[in-house]
Structure formats: C-alpha cells, structure tokens
Amino acid sequence: MSAALEVSPPLLAKLTALSGDLSATHDLDLLLNRILSEARELASAEAGSIFLLQEGRLRFCYVQNDLLYPGSAPARQYVGEEMAVDQSSLAGFAAATGETLVIDDVYLLGPERPYVFNRSFDEASGYRTRSMLVAPLTTSQGRNVGVLQIINAKNAQGEVVPFGEREKLWVKFYAHHAAMAVERAQLTRELILRMISIAELRDPQETGAHVNRVGGYAAEIFEAWATARGAGAEEIKKRKDLIRVAAMLHDVGKVAVSDNILKKPGRLDAAEFQAMQYHTVAGARLFKETGSELDSVARDIALNHHERWDGKGYPGRLPGLEATWRGPATGKKGEESPPEARITALADVYDALTEARSYKEAWPESRVLDLINQERGAQFDPEVVDAFFAVYDLIQLVRGRFHY
C-alpha cells in the first residue's frame, strides 16, 4: 500500500468501531440499511443501493438517495427486483467475479466492458447517476452474500466527482466486515423463522410473513415514538434493532396451546379463550432463564403484547412466571406494560385486521385506521398511535416488502 493510500489512525479507529457496531446488530433489514448509510458516509456519496444473494440471484433490498428521497428509502417499485449473477450488469459482475468496480461515469462505459449500466431508474426518476463504486460483500471464507453500490461521490463543494482509490480502499475494508455481519444476521433470522415455523405447524395463522411484518411495523413505530420522546440516536438505533427481532417472537408461546383450540374454525368458548391466553405466559417462560438484552425484550413482548392501555387486557399482574396459570389477573394499565409490548400490540392488531385469515376477510384499510384512532387511549397507548400515523408511509413499505 502506498503512503498516499495509508489509512490514518483516526479513520482506522472509525472503521473498526463501525465494524464492531455492525456485529452487534441483530436484525437483517436494519443491518442492510445501516451498512448502506455508513458506506455512503465513508465515501461521501449521494446515493446507493444494496443487494442480497438469495437462491443464486441478486435481490434488490434497499435504496438511498439524498437528492430524491431525503431521510427515507421509498423507491418501493424497485425493492424486491432480482438480477442474474453474471457479468452483464455492474452488480452481477461484482458478485460473479469478486472484483470491486470504480467507474467515473457509468454513461461513458466503453463497448469493451462485459457489463452495461441499466438506466431505467434514472429514466423513471429523472436522476443522473455518474460515479459508482460497486463492492461485493464477501466473507472471510470467500462466501458472497451480496453487493454494495455507492453512487455519486460529492466533494466539499457538493459537486459530483469520481471516487478515488482512497474511497475504494475504505469501502472494500468496510464491505468485508459488513459481509460477515450480514452472514450472522441471516443466521439469526433463519433461526427465528425456524422457531416460527414450529408455531406455524400448530397455528396456521402464525406465518413467516406475519411475524416479519409485525417486527417491521414495531421497529418503525418505536423509532417515531422514541424520537418524539427525545431519545438519543444511538439508543434508538440499538433498541430498534432489539425490538425488530423480539417482536417477531411475540406469539411463539402458542406452541404450548392445544391444537383443538388453535385450529378450531369457530369462535372459542370462555374456557378455550382462557387457555389461548396462556400463550403469553408460555412465550415469556421460553426466555426466562436467559440473560441477554434481546431475550429480555422478547420476554417482555411475549408476556405483555395483549395488555391494553385501559387495563382490560391479559395476562395482567401475575405473581411470577412460574405461578400456576389460573387465567388473567388484574390487567396492567397504561405504562405498567413495557413500551416495546405496547408498540407490538398495535403492530399485531394492525396486521391481523388488514390480512385475510381462514375465519375472516381482510378489513378495508380505512376501517382499520378508524379503529386505531377510536382505540387511542383505550386499547392503545395514545403516543404509540401518534407514532404509528407519523410513519404510516413506512408501515406501507414494510407491508409491501413482506406480503407473500
């Protein structure tokens, strides 16, 4: 490495710290968004996108663009699109060869290159992509998990300029550590979805799509709720990650409920409904002996996601998780229930009402929103309702992403 390209101690410390932060992120979706944001910051880039390698194809997962979409990533028409892992596209080339591409102007690619730049996004949005840095996400074992694209480097004057060798060096270093974090997060999600699949064998409504939506809704609602309360950015980032994963496990306690109840086609009688309520306690017991922060949040959500703001929920104020279950006690009221559970409660109800089930049709969206407004201060925490409506556009993005 030449002296001109040596990484300074402060930058090396920053890169190391960023890599460590990635390792502590549990949820795959939040991790991908974070990788894209931090890589763009390292390279002073205006935009970017990230792909995951799934079943032999590259799947477009996130896009960020400060010019078109400040503060969010609403290009929903592109998320979920796929492309081949071959040398015909920039991302495909990077994934297929393991090489990092640095291109000064993608509109000026010569015919000798095996790849071409797809201008469809630019043509649809009016954007002009110029400089690009395309890095494969390759683990230390040589496994490719995706591709990171950084777009339009900016100089101190805000002008679009080419990426330099220095930016290439930084992003390659970061992409390597990001790939290992993605691999860990994929394993975490896979393990969680396997747990959910066990519950799904018992309760056909407890699907991977449902829990992914509830987790995504809860994470976005939490960020808006915590921001309104003045929480710090780092704390929000950390808790959002925990809630995203823990909310997916909200109903895992249904594995302890009889099939006769879970699969009953009609309305439950009083005794059956009481037995169904036990799933909150059973779910919390699964995380009772663990000491991690994620397990603590998962326990709180599993136990309390059917409590109500007005105190009419269940299971209520139990003497302890090991106590013999005799039905609900006096309900927890207001902030007696943890905020993560109050948030998941709204996310779960919204998803249950907007999706068709074997025993009911999906409600019209307007009817669901009216109900949420009506239950503000009754079933739901008023601040949580406000946060839900503040990020309603993001809720719709999550719904579209996991609607399968």
N, C-alpha and C positions, 0 to 999 in steps of 0.2 A: 504494500500500500504506500503510495507516495505521501510525502509530508503534507502536501496540499489537501489530501483527502483524509488525513487522520481525524478521528473523532475526538473532539475535545473532552476533557474530564466532565464538565457540566452536562454536555449533551449525552455522554455515555451514561452518566448517572440518571438522566431523564429517561433514556431508552430502557435502562434496566428497571427503573421504577414503573414505567408503563407496562413492561412485560410482566412484572410481578402483579400489577393490578389486574391484568388480563387473566392470570392464573387463578385469581380469587373470584372471578365472575362465573356464576353457576349456569345462568340461562343462555341458551344458544342465540336467541334472537337479539337480546340485549347486547351480547358479546359482539355479534356481527356489526351492529350499529356503532358500537364503541370502537371497534377496530377501524372502521371506515372513517369515523370522526378524527381519531388520533393520528392515523396515517396522513390524512389531509392536512392536519395541523403541522406535522413534522415537515411536510413538503410544501407548505404554504399554497395549497391547491384550492381552487374554487369549487370543485365538484368531484364526484367519484361514485363508484358502484362496486358491489361485491357479489360474487357468485359462489355457490357451493357445488361440489361434485357429488351428485346423487345418481346412483344406478347408471353410471357410465356417461352421464350428461351433465353439463353445467347449468345450474338453475339460478336465475337472476333473483337475488334476495333483497337487496337494498340499494337505493339511490339517494344521494345527497347532492344538492345544488344550491349554493348560496344565492345565486342570481335568480333562479326560477322559483325555488321553494325555501325561502329563509326560515330556518328553525324547524323544518319538518321534512318528511320524505313522502309526498303524496302522489308520486308517479305510479299509481296503482295499476295502470294499464300495462306496465312492463314487469312488475313483480310477478314471479312465477313462470315467466317465459324461459325456455330452455334452448340450449345450443349444443352442437356436437363438440366433442373433444378431438379436434383436428386442426390443421394449420390454416384453415380458410378464414378464421376470424382472429382478432387480436387475443381475446381471452382464451379461445380454443388453442391457439399456438402456444401461449404461455403454459397452459395446463398439459398439453401434449409433449412439449419439449423440456419443460422446467426452466426455460430461459426468461429473464426479465427484459422487457422491451422498453426503450426510451425513444419516443417519437416527437420530433419538434412540431410537426403539423400533419395531422392524420389525413388532411385533404390532399397532401402532396406525396402520398406514398407512390413509389415507382412500380411499374409492372413487373419488376424482377422479384418483388416480395411475394411470398406464397399467400399472404393474408391481405384482406381488404378491410376498410373501415365501414361499418354499417351506419349510414347517415339517417336512418329512419327516425331516431329520437330527435336529432337536430331539426329535421324537416317538419316533424309534428309539433315541436315546441318553439321553434324559432331560435333555438340556442346555437352557438357556434363552438364546437369542440376544436381545439387546436393541439396543444401539447398533451401527451399522455405518457404515463408510467404504468406499465402493466406487469404485476409481480405474481408469480404462482405462490400459493400458500402450501408449502412443503414442509413436512415434519422432519425431525432428525433421523427418522427411519426411512426417509425418502418417499413417504406416502403423500400424495397430493390430495388436499381436501377442498381446494377452491382456488379462486383468482381474485386479486385485488386490483382495481383500476382507479388510478388517481388522474384527475383531469384538470387541465389549465392551471399551470403554476402561475403565481402572481408575484411581482416584485414589490418593492417598498412603495412604489407609486400606484399600485393597484393595476398595473398593466399585465396582460397575459404574456408570459415568456416561456422558453423551453425549460424543461427540467435538466438539471446538471448532474454530473457524476456524484456530487455530494448527496443530493436528494436520493439518487438511486441507491447509494450505499446505505443511507439511513433506512429507507423503506424496505430494502432487502433484509436488513437485520431485524427490523420490526416484524416483517411478514413471517419470518421463520418462527419467532416466538408466538405470533398470532396463530399460526397453523397448529401448534401444539395445544394452545388454549382451546381452539375450535374442536380438536380431537377429543379433549377432555369433556367439553360441554356436550358434544354429540353423545358421548358415552353416558353422561348424566341423564340427558333427555331419554335416551334409549332405555335406561334402567327404570326411569319413572313411567314411561309408556308401557313397559312390561308389567309394572305393578298395576297400572290402569287396565291393562288387558285382562288381568286376573279378575278385577272387579267387573269388567265388561262381560265375562263369562257368566257372572251372577246377575248383573243388571244390564240389559241391552242398551239402556239409555246412557250408560257411563262410557262414552266413546272417546277415542283419542282426539277427535275434532272438538268435542265439547270441552274437554279439560284444557286443550290448547287455547281455545277462545276465552274461557274463564280466566286462565292465567294471564293472557294478554290484556284482557279488559281490566283486571285488577291492577296490573302494573301501571297502565296509563292513568287510571283513576287515582292511584296512590300518588303518582308524581304531581298531578294537579292539586290534590288535597294537601300534600306536604309543602308544595311551593306556596300555596295560599296561606299556610301557617308559618311561613318564614324559615323553613328548614334549610340547612346548608346544602350546596350542590353535591358534595361528596357523600353526605349522609343519605341524601335522596337516591343517588346512584346505587349505593350499597343496599339499601332497603328495597328498592325497586327490583333488584336482581333476586333477592331472597323471596319476595312476595310472588314474583312471576313463577318461580318454581314451586313454592309451597302451596299456592292456590290451586295448582294442578292436582294436588293430592287431597282436596277438600272432602271428597266423598269416598276415599279409599276404605273407610270403615264399613262400607256396605258388604264387604266380604264376610262380615260376621252376622249378616241378616239372612234369614231363611229364604230359600228360593220361592217358597209358596207365597211369600209376601212381595219379594222383589219383582216376580213375574206375574203377579195377579193382574188380570186385564181390567178389572173393575175397581171401584173405589174401596179403599181399605176401611175396615171397621175400627172401632176405638182401640181394641186390643192390638190389632195389627199395626195401626199407626203408631202406637206406643213402642212396639217392637222396632219399627222402622226408625224411630227417633234415636234408638240406641246406637245407630251408626256413627253419631257424633262422638260418643264416648269411646267406642271401639277404635275409631280412627285416631283419636288423641292417645289412646293407650299404645298404639304402634310406635309412637315417638317418645314414650315416657322415659325410657332409660338412656336416651341419647343426650349428648351434651353440646352439640354444635348449634350455632345460631340458626342455621337452616331448619334443623329439627325442631327447635323451639318455636319458630314461626309456623311451621307445618302443624305442630301440636295445637297452637292457639287457633289457627284457622279451622282445623278439623273439628275441634270441640265447639267453637262458637259461631260458625257461619249460619246457623239457623236462629241465633238470638235476634231480637228486634229492639229498635231504639226505644219503643214504648214499654219494654219489659215483658211482652207477651210471647216471647219465643221459647226455645228449648236448647239444651237440656237444663239451663238455669244454674243456680248457685249450688253446685254439688259439694259434698263434704270432702271428696277426693276421687281421683280416677279409679281407685281400687274398690270404692264402696259398691255394694251390691246395687245394681240398677233396678229401681222401682218406679221408673217413669220420671218425667220432668219435675224439677224442684222450682222454687220461685225464680222467674226469669231474670236474667241480667238486664239492667236498664241503662240506656244512654252509654256513657263512656266506661261502664263496668266491663263491657265487651271490648277486646283489643281492637285498635283501628284496622289492622290487617283483616280481621274477621268481618268487621262492619263493611269494609270495602268489597271483600269477596262475596258477602251476602247479596249485595246489589248486582255484582257481575254475574253471579249464578242465576238469580231471578231473571235478569235481562236475557241471558242465553236460553233459559228454559222456556220463556214465553215466546221468543222470536223464532224458535226452531220447532218443527213438527215432531211430535212423538207418536208412538203407536196408539196412544189413547186420546190424542188431541191434534187439532190443526195448529199451525203456527198463527199467532196473533198478528194482525196488521201492525206495522211499526208505530203508527200514530197512537194506536190503543195502548201499546206498551209504554210509550213515552208519557202518555197521560196518566197511566197508573203510577209510574215512578214519581211524577210530580205530586199526585194525590197522596202518596205514601211518605212524602217528605215530612219528617218529624213524627211519623207513626211507625211504619215498618223500618224505614231507612233513616240513617243519620243525615240531617239537613246538609251538612258540609260535604258529605260524600255525594249526595245528589247533585249539589252545585258543581263538584269536581267532575262528575260524570258528564254533565252537559257542557262543561268547559272543554272537554276533549272528545266530544261526540264524533268529530271527523276522524280522529284516530281510532275510536271504537269501531267505526265502519271499515277502516283499513284492516284491523285485526280480524274482523268478521269475514271479510273477503279472502284474507290470506289462509284462513283455516276452515273454509266452507267446503267440506268434501265428505 
